[in-house]
């Protein structure tokens, strides 16, 4: 009886292994052929690029372009830029008070320009 159990166990293991191998070759993520056929990622839409470029150019005007990667990391666009405060800038990782004050002052000016 023990022999039957071990035979059926090894048979089940072989079946599971065969199924996994079969599935692996069908998977588009694991197949080498499908990997070669994948199209490269497209650039974000011009609208999205323009929004982040606006924030980057704003930082460049303020001579604070070194903080652009932080804004990109937090996905800050022109709309969300207007909602930033001193404390939110600090939580984003902009720790020096000087640059934060410059940014907040510039944000206030942007808010006044809006209708």
N, CA, C and O atoms as a Tinker XYZ file with bonds, in Angstrom:
   460  protein
     1  N      0.823000   -1.184000    0.000000    73     2
     2  CA     0.000000    0.000000    0.000000    64     1     3
     3  C      0.867000    1.248000    0.000000    63     2     4     5
     4  O      0.552000    2.224000   -0.681000    81     3
     5  N      1.985000    1.223000    0.778000    73     3     6
     6  CA     2.869000    2.378000    0.808000    64     5     7
     7  C      3.451000    2.651000   -0.560000    63     6     8     9
     8  O      3.638000    3.804000   -0.949000    81     7
     9  N      3.738000    1.581000   -1.291000    73     7    10
    10  CA     4.308000    1.731000   -2.613000    64     9    11
    11  C      3.322000    2.443000   -3.540000    63    10    12    13
    12  O      3.726000    3.298000   -4.328000    81    11
    13  N      2.027000    2.100000   -3.455000    73    11    14
    14  CA     1.003000    2.734000   -4.271000    64    13    15
    15  C      0.901000    4.224000   -3.960000    63    14    16    17
    16  O      0.733000    5.038000   -4.868000    81    15
    17  N      1.003000    4.585000   -2.673000    73    15    18
    18  CA     0.911000    5.978000   -2.272000    64    17    19
    19  C      2.087000    6.766000   -2.837000    63    18    20    21
    20  O      1.908000    7.863000   -3.366000    81    19
    21  N      3.298000    6.203000   -2.723000    73    19    22
    22  CA     4.463000    6.921000   -3.218000    64    21    23
    23  C      4.459000    7.000000   -4.743000    63    22    24    25
    24  O      4.900000    7.998000   -5.312000    81    23
    25  N      3.960000    5.946000   -5.413000    73    23    26
    26  CA     3.871000    5.976000   -6.871000    64    25    27
    27  C      2.879000    7.039000   -7.325000    63    26    28    29
    28  O      3.153000    7.791000   -8.261000    81    27
    29  N      1.726000    7.102000   -6.663000    73    27    30
    30  CA     0.724000    8.096000   -7.053000    64    29    31
    31  C      1.202000    9.505000   -6.698000    63    30    32    33
    32  O      0.874000   10.474000   -7.384000    81    31
    33  N      1.984000    9.607000   -5.612000    73    31    34
    34  CA     2.535000   10.898000   -5.223000    64    33    35
    35  C      3.533000   11.403000   -6.250000    63    34    36    37
    36  O      3.499000   12.572000   -6.635000    81    35
    37  N      4.430000   10.514000   -6.698000    73    35    38
    38  CA     5.423000   10.927000   -7.693000    64    37    39
    39  C      4.749000   11.182000   -9.035000    63    38    40    41
    40  O      5.183000   12.045000   -9.797000    81    39
    41  N      3.687000   10.431000   -9.324000    73    39    42
    42  CA     2.931000   10.647000  -10.553000    64    41    43
    43  C      2.254000   12.020000  -10.527000    63    42    44    45
    44  O      2.242000   12.742000  -11.524000    81    43
    45  N      1.694000   12.361000   -9.372000    73    43    46
    46  CA     1.052000   13.665000   -9.222000    64    45    47
    47  C      2.072000   14.784000   -9.346000    63    46    48    49
    48  O      1.800000   15.808000   -9.974000    81    47
    49  N      3.254000   14.594000   -8.747000    73    47    50
    50  CA     4.311000   15.590000   -8.828000    64    49    51
    51  C      4.749000   15.788000  -10.271000    63    50    52    53
    52  O      4.959000   16.917000  -10.715000    81    51
    53  N      4.884000   14.697000  -10.994000    73    51    54
    54  CA     5.279000   14.777000  -12.405000    64    53    55
    55  C      4.224000   15.508000  -13.222000    63    54    56    57
    56  O      4.556000   16.299000  -14.105000    81    55
    57  N      2.959000   15.246000  -12.933000    73    55    58
    58  CA     1.871000   15.909000  -13.649000    64    57    59
    59  C      1.881000   17.413000  -13.373000    63    58    60    61
    60  O      1.749000   18.219000  -14.294000    81    59
    61  N      2.036000   17.780000  -12.118000    73    59    62
    62  CA     2.072000   19.193000  -11.746000    64    61    63
    63  C      3.260000   19.882000  -12.398000    63    62    64    65
    64  O      3.127000   20.994000  -12.908000    81    63
    65  N      4.421000   19.232000  -12.388000    73    63    66
    66  CA     5.624000   19.798000  -13.003000    64    65    67
    67  C      5.417000   19.993000  -14.502000    63    66    68    69
    68  O      5.790000   21.027000  -15.056000    81    67
    69  N      4.823000   18.999000  -15.151000    73    67    70
    70  CA     4.564000   19.094000  -16.593000    64    69    71
    71  C      3.599000   20.236000  -16.893000    63    70    72    73
    72  O      3.788000   20.975000  -17.860000    81    71
    73  N      2.577000   20.379000  -16.073000    73    71    74
    74  CA     1.611000   21.467000  -16.267000    64    73    75
    75  C      2.282000   22.826000  -16.083000    63    74    76    77
    76  O      2.024000   23.759000  -16.844000    81    75
    77  N      3.137000   22.935000  -15.079000    73    75    78
    78  CA     3.830000   24.198000  -14.813000    64    77    79
    79  C      4.740000   24.565000  -15.969000    63    78    80    81
    80  O      4.803000   25.725000  -16.376000    81    79
    81  N      5.460000   23.555000  -16.508000    73    79    82
    82  CA     6.342000   23.810000  -17.646000    64    81    83
    83  C      5.546000   24.228000  -18.869000    63    82    84    85
    84  O      5.958000   25.122000  -19.608000    81    83
    85  N      4.410000   23.586000  -19.084000    73    83    86
    86  CA     3.553000   23.915000  -20.217000    64    85    87
    87  C      3.019000   25.340000  -20.075000    63    86    88    89
    88  O      2.996000   26.094000  -21.048000    81    87
    89  N      2.597000   25.706000  -18.887000    73    87    90
    90  CA     2.071000   27.037000  -18.613000    64    89    91
    91  C      3.158000   28.075000  -18.786000    63    90    92    93
    92  O      2.903000   29.164000  -19.299000    81    91
    93  N      4.374000   27.748000  -18.364000    73    91    94
    94  CA     5.494000   28.673000  -18.426000    64    93    95
    95  C      5.790000   29.072000  -19.866000    63    94    96    97
    96  O      6.087000   30.234000  -20.144000    81    95
    97  N      5.710000   28.120000  -20.773000    73    95    98
    98  CA     6.009000   28.436000  -22.172000    64    97    99
    99  C      4.886000   29.225000  -22.806000    63    98   100   101
   100  O      5.117000   29.944000  -23.779000    81    99
   101  N      3.671000   29.112000  -22.283000    73    99   102
   102  CA     2.544000   29.871000  -22.808000    64   101   103
   103  C      2.510000   31.291000  -22.261000    63   102   104   105
   104  O      1.921000   32.174000  -22.886000    81   103
   105  N      3.114000   31.524000  -21.137000    73   103   106
   106  CA     3.060000   32.838000  -20.505000    64   105   107
   107  C      3.803000   33.873000  -21.335000    63   106   108   109
   108  O      4.982000   33.679000  -21.629000    81   107
   109  N      3.144000   34.981000  -21.729000    73   107   110
   110  CA     3.823000   35.999000  -22.514000    64   109   111
   111  C      4.926000   36.702000  -21.728000    63   110   112   113
   112  O      5.836000   37.280000  -22.323000    81   111
   113  N      4.856000   36.661000  -20.435000    73   111   114
   114  CA     5.875000   37.316000  -19.627000    64   113   115
   115  C      7.155000   36.495000  -19.550000    63   114   116   117
   116  O      8.242000   37.054000  -19.401000    81   115
   117  N      7.036000   35.168000  -19.650000    73   115   118
   118  CA     8.188000   34.315000  -19.479000    64   117   119
   119  C      8.767000   33.817000  -20.794000    63   118   120   121
   120  O      9.902000   33.342000  -20.829000    81   119
   121  N      8.019000   33.917000  -21.850000    73   119   122
   122  CA     8.480000   33.407000  -23.129000    64   121   123
   123  C      9.500000   34.352000  -23.751000    63   122   124   125
   124  O      9.262000   35.555000  -23.851000    81   123
   125  N     10.630000   33.804000  -24.167000    73   123   126
   126  CA    11.687000   34.626000  -24.775000    64   125   127
   127  C     11.222000   35.191000  -26.102000    63   126   128   129
   128  O     11.566000   36.324000  -26.438000    81   127
   129  N     10.452000   34.435000  -26.860000    73   127   130
   130  CA     9.982000   34.917000  -28.159000    64   129   131
   131  C      9.058000   36.115000  -28.000000    63   130   132   133
   132  O      9.189000   37.095000  -28.733000    81   131
   133  N      8.137000   36.053000  -27.065000    73   131   134
   134  CA     7.216000   37.175000  -26.887000    64   133   135
   135  C      7.950000   38.394000  -26.341000    63   134   136   137
   136  O      7.556000   39.531000  -26.604000    81   135
   137  N      9.014000   38.159000  -25.584000    73   135   138
   138  CA     9.786000   39.271000  -25.049000    64   137   139
   139  C     10.391000   40.088000  -26.177000    63   138   140   141
   140  O     10.435000   41.316000  -26.112000    81   139
   141  N     10.860000   39.392000  -27.222000    73   139   142
   142  CA    11.466000   40.079000  -28.352000    64   141   143
   143  C     10.431000   40.857000  -29.151000    63   142   144   145
   144  O     10.758000   41.867000  -29.775000    81   143
   145  N      9.203000   40.401000  -29.136000    73   143   146
   146  CA     8.162000   41.044000  -29.928000    64   145   147
   147  C      7.510000   42.231000  -29.230000    63   146   148   149
   148  O      6.800000   43.009000  -29.866000    81   147
   149  N      7.744000   42.375000  -27.935000    73   147   150
   150  CA     7.098000   43.469000  -27.209000    64   149   151
   151  C      7.536000   44.813000  -27.749000    63   150   152   153
   152  O      8.704000   45.021000  -28.078000    81   151
   153  N      6.581000   45.719000  -27.835000    73   151   154
   154  CA     6.897000   47.073000  -28.271000    64   153   155
   155  C      7.488000   47.842000  -27.103000    63   154   156   157
   156  O      7.120000   47.599000  -25.954000    81   155
   157  N      8.395000   48.763000  -27.378000    73   155   158
   158  CA     8.940000   49.571000  -26.287000    64   157   159
   159  C      7.854000   50.457000  -25.703000    63   158   160   161
   160  O      6.877000   50.792000  -26.373000    81   159
   161  N      8.042000   50.832000  -24.444000    73   159   162
   162  CA     7.065000   51.707000  -23.807000    64   161   163
   163  C      7.008000   53.027000  -24.558000    63   162   164   165
   164  O      8.027000   53.580000  -24.970000    81   163
   165  N      5.794000   53.508000  -24.720000    73   163   166
   166  CA     5.637000   54.782000  -25.399000    64   165   167
   167  C      5.845000   55.906000  -24.403000    63   166   168   169
   168  O      5.656000   55.738000  -23.198000    81   167
   169  N      6.235000   57.051000  -24.928000    73   167   170
   170  CA     6.377000   58.224000  -24.080000    64   169   171
   171  C      5.018000   58.588000  -23.522000    63   170   172   173
   172  O      3.992000   58.296000  -24.137000    81   171
   173  N      5.002000   59.232000  -22.349000    73   171   174
   174  CA     3.721000   59.700000  -21.842000    64   173   175
   175  C      3.101000   60.666000  -22.835000    63   174   176   177
   176  O      3.791000   61.231000  -23.684000    81   175
   177  N      1.815000   60.846000  -22.723000    73   175   178
   178  CA     1.139000   61.744000  -23.656000    64   177   179
   179  C      1.745000   63.134000  -23.572000    63   178   180   181
   180  O      2.263000   63.512000  -22.521000    81   179
   181  N      1.693000   63.908000  -24.654000    73   179   182
   182  CA     2.248000   65.261000  -24.634000    64   181   183
   183  C      1.639000   66.117000  -23.529000    63   182   184   185
   184  O      2.297000   66.996000  -22.973000    81   183
   185  N      0.384000   65.850000  -23.221000    73   183   186
   186  CA    -0.274000   66.614000  -22.173000    64   185   187
   187  C      0.395000   66.373000  -20.822000    63   186   188   189
   188  O      0.654000   67.322000  -20.082000    81   187
   189  N      0.680000   65.099000  -20.495000    73   187   190
   190  CA     1.340000   64.779000  -19.228000    64   189   191
   191  C      2.758000   65.320000  -19.198000    63   190   192   193
   192  O      3.199000   65.871000  -18.190000    81   191
   193  N      3.484000   65.158000  -20.325000    73   191   194
   194  CA     4.843000   65.675000  -20.384000    64   193   195
   195  C      4.848000   67.174000  -20.168000    63   194   196   197
   196  O      5.706000   67.691000  -19.453000    81   195
   197  N      3.901000   67.883000  -20.774000    73   195   198
   198  CA     3.826000   69.329000  -20.655000    64   197   199
   199  C      3.571000   69.767000  -19.225000    63   198   200   201
   200  O      4.103000   70.784000  -18.779000    81   199
   201  N      2.767000   69.013000  -18.511000    73   199   202
   202  CA     2.452000   69.389000  -17.131000    64   201   203
   203  C      3.686000   69.299000  -16.243000    63   202   204   205
   204  O      3.948000   70.212000  -15.460000    81   203
   205  N      4.443000   68.219000  -16.353000    73   203   206
   206  CA     5.631000   68.081000  -15.513000    64   205   207
   207  C      6.741000   68.999000  -16.006000    63   206   208   209
   208  O      7.546000   69.486000  -15.213000    81   207
   209  N      6.786000   69.236000  -17.320000    73   207   210
   210  CA     7.773000   70.172000  -17.848000    64   209   211
   211  C      7.506000   71.577000  -17.335000    63   210   212   213
   212  O      8.441000   72.352000  -17.133000    81   211
   213  N      6.237000   71.912000  -17.121000    73   211   214
   214  CA     5.891000   73.221000  -16.583000    64   213   215
   215  C      6.438000   73.405000  -15.177000    63   214   216   217
   216  O      6.949000   74.473000  -14.840000    81   215
   217  N      6.336000   72.384000  -14.368000    73   215   218
   218  CA     6.860000   72.441000  -12.998000    64   217   219
   219  C      8.382000   72.504000  -13.037000    63   218   220   221
   220  O      8.996000   73.243000  -12.269000    81   219
   221  N      8.982000   71.735000  -13.924000    73   219   222
   222  CA    10.445000   71.741000  -14.058000    64   221   223
   223  C     10.930000   73.129000  -14.488000    63   222   224   225
   224  O     11.907000   73.636000  -13.936000    81   223
   225  N     10.269000   73.742000  -15.457000    73   223   226
   226  CA    10.695000   75.069000  -15.909000    64   225   227
   227  C     10.436000   76.118000  -14.825000    63   226   228   229
   228  O     11.189000   77.084000  -14.706000    81   227
   229  N      9.384000   75.933000  -14.041000    73   227   230
   230  CA     9.102000   76.833000  -12.917000    64   229   231
   231  C     10.242000   76.764000  -11.899000    63   230   232   233
   232  O     10.710000   77.794000  -11.412000    81   231
   233  N     10.678000   75.568000  -11.586000    73   231   234
   234  CA    11.806000   75.393000  -10.666000    64   233   235
   235  C     13.091000   75.975000  -11.253000    63   234   236   237
   236  O     13.913000   76.531000  -10.524000    81   235
   237  N     13.262000   75.849000  -12.556000    73   235   238
   238  CA    14.432000   76.409000  -13.223000    64   237   239
   239  C     14.435000   77.934000  -13.100000    63   238   240   241
   240  O     15.477000   78.538000  -12.847000    81   239
   241  N     13.261000   78.554000  -13.283000    73   239   242
   242  CA    13.135000   80.008000  -13.127000    64   241   243
   243  C     13.503000   80.452000  -11.712000    63   242   244   245
   244  O     14.090000   81.516000  -11.519000    81   243
   245  N     13.154000   79.632000  -10.733000    73   243   246
   246  CA    13.445000   79.958000   -9.328000    64   245   247
   247  C     14.894000   79.601000   -8.951000    63   246   248   249
   248  O     15.329000   79.825000   -7.822000    81   247
   249  N     15.621000   79.044000   -9.917000    73   247   250
   250  CA    16.982000   78.558000   -9.685000    64   249   251
   251  C     17.027000   77.463000   -8.619000    63   250   252   253
   252  O     17.958000   77.379000   -7.818000    81   251
   253  N     15.987000   76.629000   -8.642000    73   251   254
   254  CA    15.867000   75.509000   -7.706000    64   253   255
   255  C     15.644000   74.195000   -8.464000    63   254   256   257
   256  O     14.960000   73.295000   -7.977000    81   255
   257  N     16.228000   74.101000   -9.653000    73   255   258
   258  CA    15.995000   72.924000  -10.494000    64   257   259
   259  C     16.535000   71.634000   -9.874000    63   258   260   261
   260  O     16.147000   70.541000  -10.288000    81   259
   261  N     17.422000   71.749000   -8.892000    73   259   262
   262  CA    17.938000   70.521000   -8.261000    64   261   263
   263  C     16.844000   69.768000   -7.510000    63   262   264   265
   264  O     17.019000   68.600000   -7.164000    81   263
   265  N     15.712000   70.437000   -7.255000    73   263   266
   266  CA    14.596000   69.791000   -6.559000    64   265   267
   267  C     13.595000   69.147000   -7.532000    63   266   268   269
   268  O     12.616000   68.543000   -7.091000    81   267
   269  N     13.826000   69.268000   -8.842000    73   267   270
   270  CA    12.899000   68.701000   -9.834000    64   269   271
   271  C     12.680000   67.199000   -9.650000    63   270   272   273
   272  O     11.539000   66.749000   -9.756000    81   271
   273  N     13.722000   66.398000   -9.378000    73   271   274
   274  CA    13.472000   64.958000   -9.184000    64   273   275
   275  C     12.497000   64.662000   -8.034000    63   274   276   277
   276  O     11.737000   63.696000   -8.096000    81   275
   277  N     12.523000   65.484000   -7.001000    73   275   278
   278  CA    11.593000   65.271000   -5.876000    64   277   279
   279  C     10.163000   65.514000   -6.344000    63   278   280   281
   280  O      9.253000   64.763000   -5.992000    81   279
   281  N      9.966000   66.570000   -7.141000    73   279   282
   282  CA     8.628000   66.872000   -7.651000    64   281   283
   283  C      8.150000   65.771000   -8.598000    63   282   284   285
   284  O      6.969000   65.423000   -8.605000    81   283
   285  N      9.067000   65.225000   -9.394000    73   283   286
   286  CA     8.706000   64.131000  -10.298000    64   285   287
   287  C      8.385000   62.861000   -9.519000    63   286   288   289
   288  O      7.448000   62.141000   -9.863000    81   287
   289  N      9.150000   62.585000   -8.480000    73   287   290
   290  CA     8.912000   61.410000   -7.651000    64   289   291
   291  C      7.517000   61.450000   -7.034000    63   290   292   293
   292  O      6.841000   60.427000   -6.937000    81   291
   293  N      7.103000   62.626000   -6.623000    73   291   294
   294  CA     5.790000   62.791000   -5.982000    64   293   295
   295  C      4.690000   63.133000   -6.984000    63   294   296   297
   296  O      3.560000   63.436000   -6.601000    81   295
   297  N      5.037000   63.081000   -8.282000    73   295   298
   298  CA     4.087000   63.316000   -9.367000    64   297   299
   299  C      3.362000   64.649000   -9.216000    63   298   300   301
   300  O      2.142000   64.726000   -9.362000    81   299
   301  N      4.126000   65.693000   -8.923000    73   299   302
   302  CA     3.559000   67.035000   -8.776000    64   301   303
   303  C      3.434000   67.654000  -10.159000    63   302   304   305
   304  O      4.429000   67.833000  -10.861000    81   303
   305  N      2.208000   67.980000  -10.543000    73   303   306
   306  CA     1.985000   68.679000  -11.799000    64   305   307
   307  C      1.563000   70.110000  -11.475000    63   306   308   309
   308  O      1.560000   70.507000  -10.310000    81   307
   309  N      1.206000   70.883000  -12.497000    73   307   310
   310  CA     0.873000   72.291000  -12.278000    64   309   311
   311  C     -0.327000   72.464000  -11.347000    63   310   312   313
   312  O     -0.377000   73.402000  -10.552000    81   311
   313  N     -1.275000   71.564000  -11.454000    73   311   314
   314  CA    -2.476000   71.654000  -10.612000    64   313   315
   315  C     -2.161000   71.375000   -9.141000    63   314   316   317
   316  O     -2.590000   72.118000   -8.259000    81   315
   317  N     -1.416000   70.311000   -8.883000    73   315   318
   318  CA    -1.095000   69.965000   -7.495000    64   317   319
   319  C     -0.049000   70.909000   -6.908000    63   318   320   321
   320  O      0.036000   71.060000   -5.689000    81   319
   321  N      0.741000   71.539000   -7.764000    73   319   322
   322  CA     1.727000   72.521000   -7.299000    64   321   323
   323  C      1.048000   73.645000   -6.524000    63   322   324   325
   324  O      1.571000   74.113000   -5.513000    81   323
   325  N     -0.103000   74.069000   -6.993000    73   323   326
   326  CA    -0.807000   75.192000   -6.367000    64   325   327
   327  C     -1.320000   74.858000   -4.969000    63   326   328   329
   328  O     -1.666000   75.764000   -4.210000    81   327
   329  N     -1.373000   73.597000   -4.623000    73   327   330
   330  CA    -1.874000   73.182000   -3.306000    64   329   331
   331  C     -0.765000   72.941000   -2.280000    63   330   332   333
   332  O     -1.047000   72.632000   -1.122000    81   331
   333  N      0.493000   73.082000   -2.702000    73   331   334
   334  CA     1.598000   72.789000   -1.789000    64   333   335
   335  C      1.764000   73.873000   -0.733000    63   334   336   337
   336  O      1.571000   75.061000   -0.993000    81   335
   337  N      2.124000   73.431000    0.459000    73   335   338
   338  CA     2.377000   74.335000    1.587000    64   337   339
   339  C      3.783000   74.074000    2.108000    63   338   340   341
   340  O      4.458000   73.143000    1.670000    81   339
   341  N      4.215000   74.908000    3.050000    73   339   342
   342  CA     5.541000   74.712000    3.660000    64   341   343
   343  C      5.679000   73.306000    4.232000    63   342   344   345
   344  O      6.681000   72.629000    4.001000    81   343
   345  N      4.678000   72.877000    4.972000    73   343   346
   346  CA     4.781000   71.566000    5.627000    64   345   347
   347  C      4.749000   70.424000    4.615000    63   346   348   349
   348  O      5.433000   69.418000    4.800000    81   347
   349  N      3.964000   70.567000    3.547000    73   347   350
   350  CA     3.935000   69.509000    2.537000    64   349   351
   351  C      5.252000   69.431000    1.787000    63   350   352   353
   352  O      5.725000   68.337000    1.477000    81   351
   353  N      5.846000   70.570000    1.494000    73   351   354
   354  CA     7.158000   70.567000    0.844000    64   353   355
   355  C      8.188000   69.875000    1.734000    63   354   356   357
   356  O      9.040000   69.128000    1.253000    81   355
   357  N      8.099000   70.135000    3.035000    73   355   358
   358  CA     9.024000   69.498000    3.974000    64   357   359
   359  C      8.824000   67.989000    3.986000    63   358   360   361
   360  O      9.794000   67.230000    3.997000    81   359
   361  N      7.552000   67.548000    3.985000    73   359   362
   362  CA     7.265000   66.110000    3.982000    64   361   363
   363  C      7.714000   65.435000    2.693000    63   362   364   365
   364  O      7.994000   64.236000    2.675000    81   363
   365  N      7.779000   66.210000    1.618000    73   363   366
   366  CA     8.262000   65.673000    0.339000    64   365   367
   367  C      9.774000   65.481000    0.370000    63   366   368   369
   368  O     10.319000   64.727000   -0.436000    81   367
   369  N     10.451000   66.152000    1.289000    73   367   370
   370  CA    11.899000   65.992000    1.374000    64   369   371
   371  C     12.680000   67.260000    1.105000    63   370   372   373
   372  O     13.909000   67.235000    1.054000    81   371
   373  N     11.983000   68.360000    0.935000    73   371   374
   374  CA    12.658000   69.645000    0.737000    64   373   375
   375  C     12.808000   70.256000    2.121000    63   374   376   377
   376  O     11.908000   70.937000    2.612000    81   375
   377  N     13.955000   70.003000    2.743000    73   375   378
   378  CA    14.156000   70.346000    4.146000    64   377   379
   379  C     14.671000   71.764000    4.392000    63   378   380   381
   380  O     14.237000   72.389000    5.360000    81   379
   381  N     15.574000   72.308000    3.567000    73   379   382
   382  CA    16.062000   73.660000    3.857000    64   381   383
   383  C     14.927000   74.693000    3.786000    63   382   384   385
   384  O     14.118000   74.677000    2.859000    81   383
   385  N     14.885000   75.567000    4.757000    73   383   386
   386  CA    13.804000   76.550000    4.843000    64   385   387
   387  C     13.856000   77.556000    3.701000    63   386   388   389
   388  O     12.814000   77.946000    3.174000    81   387
   389  N     15.053000   77.980000    3.312000    73   387   390
   390  CA    15.188000   78.979000    2.251000    64   389   391
   391  C     14.486000   78.588000    0.966000    63   390   392   393
   392  O     13.632000   79.333000    0.487000    81   391
   393  N     14.823000   77.438000    0.394000    73   391   394
   394  CA    14.145000   77.021000   -0.834000    64   393   395
   395  C     12.637000   76.833000   -0.648000    63   394   396   397
   396  O     11.854000   77.155000   -1.542000    81   395
   397  N     12.238000   76.319000    0.499000    73   395   398
   398  CA    10.785000   76.153000    0.744000    64   397   399
   399  C     10.081000   77.497000    0.751000    63   398   400   401
   400  O      8.995000   77.627000    0.188000    81   399
   401  N     10.690000   78.514000    1.389000    73   399   402
   402  CA    10.088000   79.851000    1.422000    64   401   403
   403  C      9.982000   80.434000    0.025000    63   402   404   405
   404  O      8.966000   81.029000   -0.334000    81   403
   405  N     11.047000   80.259000   -0.770000    73   403   406
   406  CA    11.023000   80.759000   -2.153000    64   405   407
   407  C      9.901000   80.090000   -2.935000    63   406   408   409
   408  O      9.170000   80.754000   -3.670000    81   407
   409  N      9.766000   78.782000   -2.778000    73   407   410
   410  CA     8.724000   78.048000   -3.497000    64   409   411
   411  C      7.331000   78.485000   -3.065000    63   410   412   413
   412  O      6.460000   78.720000   -3.904000    81   411
   413  N      7.122000   78.592000   -1.761000    73   411   414
   414  CA     5.794000   78.981000   -1.261000    64   413   415
   415  C      5.439000   80.378000   -1.747000    63   414   416   417
   416  O      4.299000   80.621000   -2.143000    81   415
   417  N      6.391000   81.294000   -1.724000    73   415   418
   418  CA     6.140000   82.655000   -2.189000    64   417   419
   419  C      5.771000   82.641000   -3.680000    63   418   420   421
   420  O      4.835000   83.322000   -4.097000    81   419
   421  N      6.514000   81.860000   -4.478000    73   419   422
   422  CA     6.223000   81.753000   -5.910000    64   421   423
   423  C      4.869000   81.088000   -6.155000    63   422   424   425
   424  O      4.156000   81.471000   -7.082000    81   423
   425  N      4.510000   80.108000   -5.346000    73   423   426
   426  CA     3.203000   79.449000   -5.467000    64   425   427
   427  C      2.089000   80.446000   -5.174000    63   426   428   429
   428  O      1.067000   80.451000   -5.861000    81   427
   429  N      2.274000   81.284000   -4.168000    73   427   430
   430  CA     1.276000   82.312000   -3.849000    64   429   431
   431  C      1.084000   83.270000   -5.021000    63   430   432   433
   432  O     -0.038000   83.683000   -5.318000    81   431
   433  N      2.190000   83.621000   -5.688000    73   431   434
   434  CA     2.086000   84.486000   -6.862000    64   433   435
   435  C      1.310000   83.794000   -7.982000    63   434   436   437
   436  O      0.496000   84.423000   -8.659000    81   435
   437  N      1.562000   82.499000   -8.175000    73   435   438
   438  CA     0.827000   81.745000   -9.200000    64   437   439
   439  C     -0.660000   81.699000   -8.890000    63   438   440   441
   440  O     -1.484000   81.823000   -9.796000    81   439
   441  N     -1.007000   81.527000   -7.643000    73   439   442
   442  CA    -2.423000   81.464000   -7.238000    64   441   443
   443  C     -3.120000   82.781000   -7.539000    63   442   444   445
   444  O     -4.279000   82.794000   -7.955000    81   443
   445  N     -2.406000   83.905000   -7.326000    73   443   446
   446  CA    -3.011000   85.227000   -7.569000    64   445   447
   447  C     -3.275000   85.467000   -9.042000    63   446   448   449
   448  O     -4.203000   86.197000   -9.392000    81   447
   449  N     -2.478000   84.865000   -9.909000    73   447   450
   450  CA    -2.642000   85.044000  -11.351000    64   449   451
   451  C     -3.865000   84.301000  -11.878000    63   450   452   453
   452  O     -4.401000   84.664000  -12.926000    81   451
   453  N     -4.306000   83.289000  -11.183000    73   451   454
   454  CA    -5.448000   82.500000  -11.635000    64   453   455
   455  C     -6.751000   83.288000  -11.460000    63   454   456   457
   456  O     -6.901000   84.070000  -10.521000    81   455
   457  N     -7.677000   83.063000  -12.378000    73   455   458
   458  CA    -8.988000   83.762000  -12.268000    64   457   459
   459  C     -9.813000   83.276000  -11.102000    63   458   460
   460  O    -10.922000   83.764000  -10.885000    81   459
